[in-house]
Amino acid sequence: MEIRIFDTQPQLNQAFTDWLKEIACNKDCVNIALSGGSTPKSLFDEWSMNHRDDIDWDRIRFFWGDERCVPPDDEQSNYRMTREHLFDKLSIPENHIFRIHGEDDPDAEAQRYAEVLRNELPIVAGVPVFDVVMLGIGDDGHTASIFPDQLSLWNNDQLCVVGTHPQSGQKRVSLTGKVINHARYVALLVTGENKAEKVVEIIENPQEAAKKYPAAQVQPESGNLVWFLDRTAAQKLTKQ
Ligand code: 6PG
């Protein structure tokens, strides 16, 4: 596990971009599962404004770690956010975008998306392998759309499950730990002081945290886990 701390989000975004380019440099095709929420917005803006030409976007195929069960033009849609901040600006080819159909029945979509992963990704030991899974952490310790009150979903035998947001009741389709921890590389992008409590619990008391928080269960078999933190999210860490 590697922990990288940055003074500002632009510096974090640049470092994550350099990290991704390094991973992509010797691969004809990179399969990445994107995170949603607000953290990735500035990263996608950075890519569309400053990396139009130094990243071969035609070699990257975009999937998601989770999606809200809303239509693709809903303001809550992770796909819509990504389309507005990235795809529309970089003219990413449609056949490189594998969105989760938030508009469809959640259980049926979880099954369908699992099939998409089986058909589109390399399979190792029976499980689809992403090159990169990008994740955020909620201030309750969730990641993707596996929430603390449904921790058992993380170890579900399926590739994709239906999670439920504990406050809003919103249904979401999410990858499980089976896929996330099978990725070649996993990056946790965490900013904001509201995440500082969970960051220090997960990093400095991982065994206890793993009993409570899905984000603490992010332990890729490859060992390639990198935390990209800003100073505010890292502020409670005792070793910086
Ligand atoms: C989502 C995300 C979710 C997100 C965290 C952090 O669909 O909301 O995939 O797991 O990464 O909730 O969200 P913020 O970046 O908005 O803090």
Boltz pocket constraint, residues with backbone or C-beta under 6 A from the ligand:
constraints:
  - pocket:
      binder: B
      contacts: [[A, 34], [A, 35], [A, 36], [A, 37], [A, 38], [A, 39], [A, 40], [A, 65], [A, 66], [A, 67], [A, 68], [A, 78], [A, 135], [A, 136], [A, 137], [A, 138], [A, 139], [A, 142], [A, 143], [A, 144], [A, 145], [A, 189], [A, 191]]
      max_distance: 6.0
